[in-house]
Amino acid sequence: MPEPTAPAAAAPAPEDHLQRGLSNRHIQLIAIGGAIGTGLFLGSGRTISLAGPSVLLVYAVIGFMLFFVMRAMGEMLLSNLEYKSFRDMAADILGPWAGFLTGWTYWFCWIVTGIADVVAVSGYVAFWAPDLPRWLPALGLVVLLLALNLVAVRLFGELEFWFAIVKIVAIVALIAVGVVMISIGFQGSDGVTASLSHLYADGGFFPHGFTGFLAGFQIAIFAFVGIELVGTTAAETRDPARTLPRAINAIPVRVLLFYLGALVVIMAVTPWRSIDPGESPFVAMFALAGLPAAAGVINLVVLTSAASSANSGIFSTSRMLYGLAEDREAPRSFGRLSARHVPARGLAFSCACLLPGVVLLYAGRSVIEAFTLVTTVATLLFIVVWTVILASYLVYRRRSPELHAASAFRMPGGRVMCWVVLAFFAAMVVVLALEPDTRAALLVMPVWFGVLAVAWVVLRRRGVGARPVGASAGETGREPVRAAH
């Protein structure tokens, strides 16, 4: 049990804190942007090749499971409006070690994801400039996002707002074009007619059997990383008690429309067996329709999606470093804010850590090969973070039943669904171990957590981590936390 905290010191001046510069429209679109990632635009081609039409069920299952993770996170964040992010939540409920583990693992999650985005951007730029050195667009993206994020948190919100708008318009346009092509019985140059029968006519719904269905989960899970991003914006969100529930509750609609709707029309227009796993099926569908200009526009859209994901990663990692530095679990310089209330040094450090992505571009035979390796590592790390959120919820329910009873945003299914989702995560780790091209990434996990364990032991010997970050009623002796009504 965490030790009681000392009496709070005088509150720093407001300018020493992160500012609540994110409005409701920012949070809603950040949540949508987090649910539409590079894994959908670039990785869905590979996922379709592995699972066939059953990829629809793959995305539906993952979306269903992660909805409960988000609801658990939302209930806990709103039970204590002093939490700056789910890292604070984990530290307060499970203990300081959980905050350390979650903070640094989530930082590493987004660094790895950012590297995947850098790899993806290089692949998209090659659509227009195949002879351009791969490292040039990768480096340009990192420098551009660093410069933009140094301005103010509101600019981050505006960037994500417009990035998400672009993605939404592109997917809605793809669905609309696909529906028209199916309705008129469009016939491509290969003589294949667009039809919903492609979803079951070639080998059935599970053409590669149950093993193929399971293999589809690897990149499909990666498509959802960032869905928890709203949990890192709690300290910079205006009226979180209203905006967070609205963003979280919209997840099922987003999954149905943006994932299942888009993939249905793609596989109805182009038989799943004809989809190139190394290319974006979104770009390929417009090219098939005889709209090369539209294909170029969609390529720009998927490039924007990768840039959006990298932008989210830079934002969230800098905020995690800020929180870790406040608790002396990261260099103190990461906890200093610029004149614009931005953790500038944390931003610069995270951007520097994205540069190894350039090396990966030359390590494999193709962009999708490098993308698969990196996304598997990221998927495993995000599963760990999501698991910590659920573990925190189970302890929160046991220790603070009065907060759960008072909450206006209770997680449906409660503890039962927590265990169901945890079992699903365990099954996914087994699935990743079965595939040869994803098994190697599992070797990274013991190394990373071994490094964290050594670092935690060193910090404890220095007296760091002796008290929790947040304020949990009944555990710290501090004033009871405020439930959201």
C-alpha positions in Angstrom: 0.0 0.0 0.0 1.4 3.4 -0.9 2.5 5.6 2.0 0.6 8.7 3.0 1.7 11.8 1.1 3.1 14.8 2.9 1.0 17.9 3.1 0.8 19.7 -0.2 3.1 22.6 -0.7 1.9 25.9 -2.0 0.6 25.5 -5.5 2.9 26.8 -8.2 1.8 29.7 -10.3 -0.5 28.8 -13.1 2.2 29.5 -15.7 4.2 26.5 -14.2 1.5 24.1 -15.2 0.2 22.6 -18.5 -2.6 24.7 -19.8 -6.1 23.5 -20.6 -6.0 24.6 -24.2 -7.9 21.7 -25.8 -11.6 22.3 -26.4 -14.4 19.8 -27.0 -13.9 19.8 -30.8 -10.2 19.1 -30.3 -10.8 16.2 -28.0 -13.5 14.7 -30.2 -11.3 14.8 -33.3 -8.2 13.6 -31.4 -10.2 10.6 -30.3 -11.4 10.0 -33.9 -7.8 10.5 -35.2 -6.6 8.0 -32.6 -9.0 5.4 -33.9 -8.0 5.8 -37.5 -4.3 5.1 -37.8 -1.6 4.0 -40.2 -2.4 0.4 -39.4 -5.7 0.8 -41.3 -4.4 2.8 -44.3 -1.2 0.9 -44.9 -1.5 -2.3 -42.9 -5.0 -3.4 -43.9 -3.7 -4.8 -47.2 -1.5 -7.2 -45.4 -4.2 -8.0 -42.9 -6.6 -8.8 -45.7 -4.1 -11.1 -47.3 -3.7 -13.1 -44.1 -7.4 -13.3 -43.0 -9.4 -12.7 -46.1 -13.0 -11.4 -45.6 -12.8 -12.5 -41.9 -10.7 -9.4 -41.4 -14.0 -7.7 -40.8 -14.6 -9.8 -37.7 -11.0 -9.2 -36.6 -11.5 -5.4 -36.5 -14.9 -5.8 -34.9 -13.5 -8.0 -32.1 -10.6 -5.6 -31.4 -12.8 -2.6 -31.4 -15.3 -4.3 -29.0 -12.5 -5.2 -26.6 -10.8 -1.8 -26.6 -14.0 0.0 -26.0 -14.1 -1.5 -22.5 -10.5 -0.5 -21.9 -11.5 3.1 -22.7 -14.5 3.0 -20.5 -12.4 1.7 -17.6 -9.9 4.5 -18.2 -12.6 7.1 -18.5 -14.3 6.1 -15.2 -11.0 6.3 -13.3 -9.8 9.5 -14.8 -13.1 11.2 -13.9 -13.1 9.8 -10.4 -10.1 12.2 -9.7 -9.9 15.3 -11.8 -6.3 15.8 -10.4 -5.1 13.0 -12.6 -3.1 14.5 -15.5 -3.1 11.2 -17.5 -3.6 7.5 -17.0 0.0 7.3 -15.8 -1.0 9.3 -12.7 -4.0 7.0 -12.3 -1.9 3.8 -12.4 0.7 5.3 -9.9 -2.0 6.3 -7.5 -4.0 3.1 -7.6 -1.4 0.4 -8.1 1.6 2.2 -6.6 4.5 4.4 -7.9 6.1 1.4 -9.7 3.1 1.2 -12.0 3.4 4.9 -12.8 7.0 4.4 -13.7 6.3 1.3 -15.8 3.3 2.9 -17.6 5.0 6.2 -18.2 8.2 4.9 -19.7 6.5 2.0 -21.6 4.0 4.4 -23.1 6.8 6.7 -24.1 8.6 3.7 -25.7 5.2 2.7 -27.4 4.9 6.0 -29.2 8.6 6.2 -30.1 8.3 2.8 -31.8 4.9 3.8 -33.3 6.5 7.1 -34.5 9.3 5.1 -36.1 6.6 3.0 -37.9 5.0 6.3 -39.1 8.4 7.6 -40.4 8.8 4.3 -42.3 5.2 4.7 -43.7 5.7 8.3 -44.8 8.8 7.4 -46.8 6.7 4.7 -48.6 3.9 7.1 -49.4 6.3 9.8 -50.7 7.8 7.2 -53.1 4.4 7.1 -54.8 5.3 10.5 -56.3 9.1 10.5 -56.1 10.4 6.9 -56.3 14.0 8.1 -56.8 14.0 10.4 -53.8 16.3 9.2 -51.0 14.2 7.5 -48.3 15.8 9.3 -45.4 14.8 12.8 -46.7 11.0 12.7 -46.1 11.6 10.8 -42.9 13.9 13.5 -41.5 11.7 16.3 -42.9 8.7 14.9 -41.0 10.5 14.8 -37.7 11.8 18.4 -38.0 8.4 19.7 -39.1 6.4 18.2 -36.3 9.0 19.3 -33.7 8.7 22.9 -34.9 4.9 22.8 -34.8 4.6 21.2 -31.4 6.9 23.8 -29.8 4.4 26.5 -30.4 1.5 25.7 -28.1 -0.8 22.8 -27.1 -3.6 24.6 -28.9 -1.7 24.2 -32.2 -1.4 20.5 -31.5 -5.1 20.4 -31.1 -5.7 22.3 -34.3 -3.3 20.0 -36.2 -5.0 16.9 -35.0 -8.4 18.4 -35.7 -7.6 19.0 -39.4 -5.7 15.8 -39.7 -8.7 13.9 -38.5 -11.1 15.9 -40.8 -8.9 14.9 -43.8 -9.0 11.2 -42.7 -12.8 11.3 -42.2 -13.5 12.9 -45.5 -11.2 10.4 -47.3 -12.9 7.4 -45.8 -16.4 8.7 -46.4 -15.4 9.4 -50.0 -14.0 5.9 -50.4 -17.1 4.3 -49.0 -19.3 6.5 -51.3 -17.3 5.7 -54.4 -17.3 2.0 -53.5 -21.0 1.9 -53.0 -21.5 3.5 -56.5 -19.1 1.0 -58.1 -20.9 -1.9 -56.5 -24.3 -0.5 -57.4 -23.5 -0.1 -61.1 -21.6 -3.4 -61.3 -18.3 -1.7 -62.1 -15.9 -3.9 -64.1 -12.2 -3.4 -63.8 -9.5 -3.9 -66.5 -9.1 -7.5 -65.2 -12.7 -8.2 -66.0 -13.8 -8.6 -62.4 -17.1 -7.1 -61.5 -17.6 -5.3 -58.2 -19.9 -7.3 -56.0 -20.6 -8.1 -52.3 -20.3 -11.7 -53.3 -16.5 -11.3 -53.2 -16.9 -11.4 -49.4 -17.8 -15.1 -49.4 -17.4 -16.5 -52.9 -13.6 -17.2 -52.9 -13.0 -19.7 -50.2 -15.7 -18.4 -47.9 -15.6 -15.9 -45.1 -12.6 -17.8 -43.5 -10.5 -18.7 -46.6 -7.4 -19.5 -44.7 -9.2 -21.2 -41.8 -9.0 -20.2 -38.2 -5.2 -19.8 -38.2 -5.4 -17.2 -41.0 -8.1 -15.4 -39.0 -5.8 -15.3 -35.9 -2.9 -14.1 -38.0 -4.9 -11.1 -39.0 -4.8 -9.6 -35.5 -1.2 -8.5 -35.5 -1.4 -5.4 -37.7 -5.1 -5.0 -37.0 -4.4 -4.4 -33.3 -1.8 -1.8 -34.3 -4.4 0.0 -36.3 -6.1 0.8 -32.9 -3.0 2.2 -31.1 -3.6 5.7 -30.1 -7.2 5.0 -29.1 -6.2 5.8 -25.5 -4.7 9.1 -26.5 -7.5 11.1 -24.9 -6.2 9.7 -21.6 -3.0 11.7 -22.0 -4.9 15.0 -22.6 -6.7 15.1 -19.2 -4.6 17.9 -17.8 -5.0 20.0 -20.9 -8.7 19.4 -21.6 -11.4 21.9 -20.8 -14.4 20.4 -19.0 -13.1 16.8 -19.1 -16.2 15.5 -17.3 -18.2 16.4 -20.4 -15.8 15.9 -23.3 -14.1 12.6 -22.3 -17.3 10.5 -22.0 -18.5 11.8 -25.4 -15.3 10.9 -27.1 -15.1 7.4 -25.6 -18.8 6.5 -26.2 -18.4 7.3 -29.9 -15.8 4.5 -30.4 -18.3 1.8 -31.6 -19.7 4.1 -34.3 -16.2 4.9 -35.5 -15.2 1.2 -35.7 -18.4 0.3 -37.7 -18.1 3.2 -40.1 -14.4 3.8 -40.6 -13.0 0.3 -40.3 -15.8 -2.1 -41.3 -17.5 0.2 -43.8 -14.3 1.0 -45.7 -13.0 -2.6 -45.7 -16.4 -4.0 -47.0 -16.3 -1.7 -50.1 -12.6 -2.4 -50.7 -13.1 -6.2 -50.8 -16.3 -5.9 -52.7 -14.6 -3.9 -55.5 -11.4 -5.8 -55.5 -11.5 -9.5 -54.6 -9.4 -10.0 -51.4 -7.0 -12.4 -53.1 -6.1 -9.6 -55.6 -5.2 -7.0 -53.0 -1.4 -6.4 -52.8 -0.3 -6.8 -49.2 2.6 -4.4 -49.8 0.4 -1.5 -50.8 -2.3 0.6 -49.4 -5.7 -0.9 -50.6 -7.2 2.6 -50.3 -4.9 4.0 -52.9 -5.2 0.9 -55.1 -9.1 1.1 -55.1 -9.1 4.6 -56.6 -6.5 3.7 -59.1 -8.7 0.7 -60.1 -11.6 3.0 -60.6 -9.6 4.8 -63.3 -9.1 7.8 -61.0 -5.3 8.2 -60.9 -5.7 11.8 -59.6 -7.9 10.6 -56.8 -5.4 7.8 -56.1 -2.8 10.5 -55.7 -5.1 12.5 -53.3 -5.8 9.4 -51.2 -2.0 8.7 -51.1 -1.7 12.3 -49.7 -4.4 11.4 -47.2 -2.7 8.3 -45.9 0.5 10.2 -45.7 -1.4 12.8 -43.6 -2.6 9.9 -41.4 0.9 8.8 -40.7 2.0 12.3 -40.0 -1.0 12.7 -37.6 0.0 9.5 -35.8 3.6 10.7 -35.4 2.3 14.1 -34.2 0.2 12.3 -31.6 3.2 10.3 -30.5 5.4 13.4 -30.1 2.7 15.1 -28.0 2.0 12.1 -25.8 5.6 11.1 -25.2 6.5 14.7 -24.2 3.6 14.7 -21.7 4.6 11.4 -20.2 8.2 12.6 -19.8 6.8 15.8 -18.1 4.9 13.7 -15.6 7.8 11.4 -15.0 10.2 14.3 -14.4 7.7 15.9 -11.9 8.0 12.7 -9.9 11.8 12.5 -10.3 11.5 9.4 -12.5 13.0 11.1 -15.5 15.6 13.9 -15.9 14.3 17.1 -14.3 14.9 19.1 -17.5 12.0 17.2 -19.1 9.7 18.8 -16.5 10.5 22.3 -17.4 7.9 24.2 -19.6 8.8 26.8 -22.2 7.3 30.3 -22.2 4.4 28.8 -24.3 3.7 26.2 -21.5 5.1 23.3 -23.6 7.6 20.7 -22.4 10.1 21.7 -25.1 13.0 19.5 -23.9 10.9 16.4 -23.8 9.6 17.2 -27.3 13.2 17.5 -28.6 14.3 14.3 -26.9 11.3 12.3 -28.3 11.9 13.6 -31.8 15.6 12.6 -31.6 14.5 9.1 -30.7 12.5 8.8 -33.9 15.6 9.1 -36.1 16.5 5.4 -35.9 13.5 4.8 -38.1 15.6 6.1 -41.0 18.0 3.2 -40.5 15.1 0.7 -40.6 14.2 1.8 -44.1 17.4 0.2 -45.3 17.3 -2.9 -43.0 14.6 -4.8 -44.9 13.7 -5.6 -48.4 10.6 -3.4 -48.4 8.7 -0.7 -46.5 6.0 -3.2 -45.4 8.7 -5.5 -44.0 10.1 -2.8 -41.8 6.6 -1.7 -40.9 5.6 -5.2 -39.8 8.6 -5.6 -37.5 8.1 -2.2 -35.8 4.4 -2.5 -35.5 4.6 -5.9 -33.7 6.9 -4.4 -31.1 4.5 -1.4 -30.7 1.5 -3.8 -30.5 3.0 -5.7 -27.6 3.9 -2.6 -25.7 0.5 -1.1 -26.1 -1.1 -4.4 -24.9 1.0 -4.0 -21.7 -0.2 -0.4 -21.2 -3.9 -1.4 -21.8 -3.4 -4.3 -19.3 -2.1 -1.9 -16.6 -5.2 0.3 -17.2 -7.5 -2.8 -16.6 -5.4 -3.9 -13.6 -5.8 -0.4 -12.1 -9.6 -0.7 -12.6 -9.8 -4.0 -10.8 -7.9 -2.5 -7.8 -9.9 0.7 -8.0 -13.2 -1.2 -7.8 -11.9 -3.2 -4.7 -10.5 -0.2 -2.8 -13.0 2.6 -3.8 -16.5 1.1 -4.2 -18.0 4.4 -3.2 -16.3 6.2 -6.1 -17.7 3.6 -8.5 -21.1 4.0 -7.0 -21.0 7.8 -7.4 -19.6 7.8 -10.9 -21.9 8.9 -13.8 -19.6 7.2 -16.3 -19.4 3.6 -15.0 -17.7 0.9 -17.1 -20.4 -1.5 -18.5 -19.7 -5.1 -17.5 -17.4 -4.0 -14.8 -14.9 -6.5 -13.4 -16.3 -9.4 -15.6 -15.4 -7.6 -18.8 -12.0 -6.6 -17.4 -11.1 -10.3 -17.1 -12.6 -11.1 -20.5 -10.4 -8.4 -22.2 -7.3 -9.5 -20.2 -7.9 -13.0 -21.5 -8.1 -11.6 -25.0 -4.8 -9.8 -24.6 -3.1 -13.0 -23.4 -4.5 -14.9 -26.4 -3.1 -12.1 -28.7 0.4 -12.5 -27.3 0.2 -16.3 -28.1 -1.0 -15.5 -31.6 2.0 -13.1 -32.1 4.3 -15.9 -31.0 2.9 -18.3 -33.6 3.8 -16.1 -36.7 7.5 -16.2 -37.7 7.6 -12.6 -38.9 6.2 -11.4 -35.5 7.8 -13.8 -33.2 11.2 -12.0 -33.3 9.6 -8.9 -31.8 8.7 -10.8 -28.6 12.4 -10.9 -27.8 12.4 -7.1 -27.3 10.0 -7.4 -24.4 12.3 -9.0 -21.8 15.1 -6.6 -22.7 12.9 -3.5 -22.3 11.3 -4.6 -19.0 14.7 -5.8 -17.7 16.1 -2.3 -18.3 13.0 -0.8 -16.5 13.4 -3.1 -13.6 17.1 -2.1 -13.1 16.2 1.6 -13.4 13.4 1.3 -10.8 15.8 -0.5 -8.3 18.3 2.4 -8.8 15.6 5.0 -8.3 14.3 3.3 -5.2 17.7 3.3 -3.6 17.8 7.1 -4.2 14.5 7.5 -2.4 12.4 8.1 -5.5 9.0 6.5 -5.7 8.2 6.5 -2.0 4.8 8.2 -2.5 2.0 8.0 -5.0 1.4 10.6 -7.7 -2.3 11.2 -7.3 -4.7 11.3 -4.4 -6.7 8.2 -3.6 -9.3 8.3 -0.9 -8.6 5.9 1.9 -5.1 5.1 0.7 -3.1 8.3 1.1 -5.0 10.0 3.9 -5.5 13.0 1.6 -8.8 14.7 0.8 -11.2 12.4 -1.0 -11.1 12.5 -4.8 -13.8 14.1 -6.7 -16.2 11.8 -8.7 -17.6 13.2 -11.9 -21.3 13.7 -11.9 
